[in-house]
Amino acid sequence: MTHLLLVGLGNLPYPVSRHSVGQLVIDALAEGLGIHMSAGPGGLFGRSNVTIGETALSLSLFKSKDFMNVSGPSIASIYRKTVKSPASLVVISDSLQHRPESLKVRLGGSANGHNGVKSIISSLGGQSDFYRFRIGIGRDNSDPADYVMRNLSSHERHFWTKGNGFDLVLQELEIIAKKVAAK
């Protein structure tokens, strides 16, 4: 059975900030797919066999307890205990470069200036061939650090937890699961 590890980047103390949208999506997946999350040494973890669309897979979800920019070591640790294949790792993060309510999927590449992704790549010894779900949060003219710490609107939260954004995430997960199974 195909096994995927989904990691949501964010900061646990700020669960509805734009910067924590990755962790918000993990919470939505846990709830929507019936995956129980438990506290462990590195953060919150859950694993279950699920069916997405027509694809059965083993799905692990993880939210680091560490702040995003230093979360790489805990993510690398859970990665090594679960999937061990870069293409089976999906990192969900915010993206200032993409318009709100958009999802950009990419396999491999650079961190594009995202410190959380940089921390993961560094902790994986330079390995960067994992999937990234870049959740568009847009930006305004304010300081980017201030902007990302503002809360998502209720509309944005609904979009990513129960609306079309949640459905987009599930569709992309099914596509990735099929690709990983075909290897």
C-alpha angles and dihedrals in degrees: 000000000000113000123203128185115208117196121191115207118216145097115278094214090058103046099165100038120116088246091059098050089114091061091044089057090049089053090050092049092049091051096041095046097037097245114156113221118210131189115251137167095283101033140288118338136179134172134186143148108256140170118230112187101320096331124101116205145154108251127195121190125197138183116184118227088214122090111271098252092057099033095105098095094053091045092048090050094053090043091056091049095050127024106003092191118098093218088059092059119089118187116197114203144156120263125203088188095066130067117257116276094022128121122207118189122200137168114219130332134114128322091253089222094304106140094203092055090044089055091052094048091049092048091050090056094255095313108146104161095111129111121265124202103199109199110205114233097162120209142241133209095280126099107292092228090056093043096054092050093057117101121262113250117257087251092055092047091052092046092056098037106038108357139069093304091059089051091050090054091051092049092051092047090055091051092050093046090054091049093049091047091051093058 
